[in-house]
Each structure stands twice: as structure tokens, then as C-alpha cells.
Amino acid sequence: MAKTITAVEITEDSVRAVEVEIGRTPTVHAAGEVRLPAGTAKDSEVIDRDAVAVATRQLWSEGKFKGRNVTLGVASRRILVREHSTPLRNAVQIRQALPFQVQDLLPVPVEQAVLDFYPVADDGTAVHGLLVAAVSETIEELIATMSQAKLHTDAVDLTAFGLSRVLGMLAPAGSTALIIDIGEHITQLVVAVDGVPRFIRVIPVDIVPSRSDESAGTNASVPSPLVDPSGGSLRSARRRARAEEAESLPATTPAPLTPEQQSALVDLAGKLRGTLSFYLGRPGALPIDVAWVSGAGSLYEQMCNVLNHIVGVDVTPLTGLAIARSRVELDPGLAARLLPTVAIAMGGAR
């Protein structure tokens, strides 16, 4: 029997999930998204457990997900991901020593943090890799929320690691690959070689303003200003009919940018330029050979054109359907936002 993995992401605006059959050709069997009431979550952090659990149960019902075991993908400006080197060689010893080696880097006391180390290279004198640190209370609350929604969390994985694995699938062997995932409130920049992450940064920029009122409720048919305004096949006919009556733009056209969103994208472009300059200015940094962009911002041609100039190579828009075929119909906006979720389901979760 083919193995199926269900991945879940909780963002400030919604809870998203995708069920992927893993095989020679990965296949999406179920996918969907339910909007969250304002103030109930923020960047993989649950603020109102009851509200998020209700939305998750709604998503499972509407999306017809079969599995109850999930892998949680997390991406947050509060999760520290930094380069770290250690003279220790044994993996167990490295993990045991981490609390003492990195306590001065953490925003919270070390006993309140979850630490991980992703080894990248061994030069004979030290092991070089990526330190990952998250607040343990945040991770525990995510798991508790899934439990309240009658789901069991098998693993928690950094979405940037999933994006690295996607780069390993798409990029030519030995090339230095870049992906920029532009979410509604955070942008992830990942550089990887053969699927191994070499550089990760999370850039906080609100492309979609935070909602001050909750007219959207948990209705999955209410569109984000940056995404496809049409209904999707995973929603009920009644919800889809209401969405189609409320919106007249075609499914392939994102809503026009507001002046605030235009300003936010200009701000993001400047921060991406600075982040890439920092990466390329490091000793031994490899130049970018191939690049992709995903997420809500990838739907805008002008953003892709700007990224071409910033990166110095052609930047190709990428969606979840580029790495897995689908047995469900996904509208372009949802397909773009689901790429990190699909990436989490592609295996290798830590």
C-alpha cells in the first residue's frame, strides 16, 4: 500500500493541509484551506486554541482528508535559524552540547527552547550546519491544538527544510538553488545544494494587512486580497456559489494591488536584496545558479520581474502542482500558497 503523508500549516490567516501519496510520482489526494478569525494565530503560533481547532476540524470535513496523523510545518520570525559549527563529531554529543554552546543566542532561557542541529558539511576539524531554535511552549501548543482537533502529530518540521528538499528535486545536481516563498506575512528565503540547506532566512513583511475585523469568519470561500478570488473544488457548492456571486474576477487573475500592498512589495524587494547581498558576501558563498518563487506574491508578474534583477538569474514561479500531480482541482491562489505544505509532506521530516 502506498504511503500517504498529511501535512498541516497554521498561518496568521488560515489553516492549510494537503494529503500526499508518496511514490515515484507524488500525488495530492486532498488539499484545502480554511480561514481563521482575526487574532487566533500568528506565524505558526496558536493564540486561540479553540478557534484553530474548530477551523481544523472544518477543514478535515470539507477537504475529505482520510488520515488523522499529521506532520506540522512551522515557519516563524521567532524561530531562530543560524549557521553553527562544532568540533564535536558524534550526533548525540552535538545535541547534548547545544544548550551550552548556543544559550547566549537564544531569545528565551535555554530550558524553554527546543533545539536542533542540521549538519551540512564536515571539513575534518569541525562540523558545520544550521542551528534551529524554537520556543518549546509554542510547539507544545501547536501539538495540543492538533490533538483537540482529533489529529495526532507525528513530526514537526521547518517548512524551510521542506523547501530545501523541493530544490533538491528540481535543480540540476551540484547547482546552487534558491527559492523565495512570499507568504501573506512572512517571506522565506532558502538556498540549497542537492536538497541540503545552506542558508535560510525568514523576512517579516505584511503583504496582506492583518484583519482588524472578522467578517471572514472561518469560511474558506473568503479570498485573501492577494489570491484567486474564485471558489475552489474542495468547498461545498453553497460556499462556492456565494463566493462567485461576491467576486467577479476570473480564477487566473489575482486581485489588483492596493497602494499599501505595492509599498509592502517594494519594502520586501529591498529586504530580499539586502539578504542576498549578505549571503553572497560570506566567505565561500556559492553564486545562485537557478531560482524559483512561490507563495501569494508569486502570482504577480511585476514581483517576478523585480526578483529577476535582484537575484541575477531568471526566477520561475512555482506552485504545489509543480512537484506533485493532483487528484483534486486547486485554484491558482491555493496552489501557490500550498507549496510549503506540499513540501513538508514530501518526506525527510526532522
N, C-alpha and C positions, 0 to 999 in steps of 0.2 A: 504494500500500500504506500502511495506517495506521501511524503511528509509535508504537512501543512503548518505554516507558522503565521500567527496573527500578531501584528504589531499595532501599538497604540501610541498616539501622541496627544498631549494636552497642551494647548496654547492659550494665550490670553483670550482668544475669540472663539475657540471651538475645541471639541474633542474629535479626533480623526482616527480611523482604523482601516487596516487592509489585511485581508487573509490571502496568503500566497502559497501556492503549491510549489515546493522546491523540486527542481529536476533539471534536465538538460535545457528545457525551455520553461523558465518560471512563469506561472500563470496566476493571475489575480482572480480569485473566486468570489470575493466580496470586498466592497470598499464603500466608505461613506464618511460623512461629517455631520455633526450636529452643533449648532451654535450654542454658546454658553451665555448666560446672563452676565451683564457687566459686573466686574469686580469679583467673580467667583474663581478666577485662575489668572496666573501671570507667568509666562515663560517656564513651563513645566513645573510650576508651583501651584498647589491646590490651596485656595483660600477658603472656599466654602465646599466642604466635602459632600454634603447632602446634595447640593445643586449639581456638582460634577458627576456624582454617582447616578443621579436621575438622568442626566443627559447621556451618560454612557449606556445605561440600560435602554434608553430610547434608540440610540444608535445601533445597538445589537438587534433590537426588534426590527427596525426599519431596514437595516442593511443585510438582514438574514445571515448573520455570522453564525457559524456552526461551533467553532472552537471556543472553549472557555479558558484556555491557558494562553497567556499573552506575554509578549516582550514589550517593555516600556521603552520608548525612545525619549531622551531628555536633551534639551538644548536651552541654556540659560546664560545670561550675562553674569550670574552669580556662581557658575561652575568654573573653577579655575582650570585652565589647560595651558601648561607651560613646559618648555624644554627642561629636562633634568638629566644629570649624569651622575653615576655612582660607580665607585671602584669595585663594588660587590658583584659577584657573578651568578650566584645562586638566586633563583626567582623567589624562593621562600625567604631568604635572608634580605633580599631587596625590599620585600613588602614589610618585613618586620622592622627594618631600619627607617622606612619612610616617615613615620611620625616624628622621629628625632631630627631628620635631615631637612624637613620642609615646614616645621611648625612656625617659623618666622614669616613664611609666605602666605599663610592662611588668614582669611578674614574672621575666622572663629577659632576658639580653642581646639587643639588637635583632637581631643576626645569627643568633640561634637561634629567631626568631619568623617566622611567616607573617602578613603584614599585608594588610588590605583596607579599602576605604572605600566605604560605601554612601551616595551623595548623596541628600538628601531635599528640600532647598529652597535657593534662591538669592535672597537679599534685595537683591542689587545690590552689596553690599560684601563679602560672604563666602558661601561655600558651606557649608551645614550638613548634617550627616549622621551616620552611625554608623561608628565605628571598630571593626573586628573584628581581634583578635589571638589567634593560637594558637601553641603550641609546634610548630615545624616537625618535630621528631623524632616527635611524636605523630601528625601527619598522614601522615608517611612510613611509619610502622609500620602504620597502617590500610591504606594502599595496598599495602604489601608483603604484608599478610595476605590481602587480596583476590586478589593475584597468586598466592599459594600455594594458594588455593582454586580456581585456574584461572579467575579473573574479571579483567576489565580495568576500571579505574576511569576513567570519562570525566570526572567532575567531583566536587568536594567542596562541599557546600552546608550552610549553617547551617540546622538544622531550624526555627529561629525565622523565617527568611526564607520558608520554605515555608508556615508557619502564617500569615504575613502575606498571602501570595497567596491562601490559603483565605479569609481575612477579606474580601479584595477580591472574591471570588466570591459570598460570602454576604450581605455587609452592603449596605444601600442606599447609592447613590452619595453621596459627601460626608460620610457619617456616620463618627464615631469608634468603631471596633470594638475589642473586647477578646477575647482567647482565653487561657484558663488551661489548660495541658496538665499534668495531675498524673501524673507518672510514678512508678515504684516508688521511685526515689531522688532524682530532681530534678524540680522543677516549673518550667515555662517560662511566663512572663507576657509577652504581646505586645500592644501597642497599635498599630493601623494605621489609616490613612485611604486608601481606594481602593486597598488592597493594598500601600501603601508603609509600611514600619515606621517608627514614630515613637518607640517606647520598647520596650526588651527587657531583661528580667532573668531570670536563672537562680537559683532558690532551692533550695539543698540541704536536703532533708528526707527521711529514710528512712521511707516509708510501709510498705514491705516490708522487714523486717530482713534484713541481709546473712546469707547462709547460712554457718554455721560448719562444716557437713559437706556432702558432696556425694552425698547419697542420690539426688538427681535425675539425676545424670549429664547426658548430652546428650539425654535423652528428651523430646521435645516434648510428651508427654502429661501430664507432671507439672505441675500448676497452681500458679500463684502464689497466696498467701493472699488477695489482693485481687481475683482474677479468676475468671471462669467455670471451674468445676472439671470440666466435661464434656469429652469428646473433640471434635475438630474434623474436618471432612471431608477435610482435607489429610493427615491422619495415616493410617497403614495400619490396616486392620481389626483387626489384632492389638493394636496400641498402643491403639486406641480401646476395645477390649474390656477391656483391663487397666485403663484409666482409669475406665471406667464401673463396673467391679467395685470399685474402690478408693474411689469417691466416689458419694454418693447424692443430693447436692443437685441441683435442676433447673438446666437450662442458663441460665435467665434470672436466677438468684439468685446473687449473689456470696457468698463465704464470710463468716460473721459477723466483725465487727471484734474483734480482741483488745484488751485494755486498753492494750497498748503502741501499737497502731495508732490507737486512739482518741486517745491522748495526742499521737501524731505529727500527726494531722489538726488537733488544737487548736493545736499549735505552728505548723503550716503556715498555718492561718487567721490567726493573729496576724501572721506574716511577710507574708502577702498584704495584710492591712490596712495594714501599715506601708509596703509597697512602693507600693501605690496612693495612699496619702496623700502619699508623696514625689513621685510622678508628678504628681498634681493640684496640688501646691504649687509646681510650677515655673512661671516666667513664661511665659505664652502657652499653657499646657496646656489641651487641649480636653477637656471632660467626656465621659464614656463614654455613648454612645447605645445600643449593642447589645453583648451579651456571650455567649460560649459557654464551656463547659468540656469538656475531653476527657481521655483517659487513664484509668488504673486508678481514680483517685479519683472520676471522673465517674459510676461505677456506683452510688454511694451517695447516696440521696435526702437524707440529713441534711447531706452535704457541699454539695450543690447549694443547699439552703435557707440554709446559712450564707453561701455566696457571694452569694446574692441580697441579703442585708443588707450585706455588705461592699462590693459593687460599687454598689448603689443602683438597679440595673435587674435585670429577670429574666435569669437565667443559664441558657442552654439546653444540655443535654448534646448532645455531637456525637461522631460516630464516622466512621471512614473511609468507611462506606457512605452517609454523608450527602452526600458530594461526588463519589462515583463509584458507578455500578452495578457489580455483581459477578457474574461467571460461576462463582464458587466460593462455597460456603457457608462463612460465617465465624461462629464463636460470638461472643456479645456481648463477652466479655472481650478476645478478639483484635481484634475490630473497633474497640474503644475504644483499645487500645494502638497500633493501626496508623495512626491518623490522621496523626501527624507523618511516617510513612514514605510514606503516600499523598501527603501534601502536597509532599514532596520530588520525587515523580515528576510533579507537575502542571506542570512547566515553569518556565523562568526561572532555572535554577540558575546560581549565580555561581562 
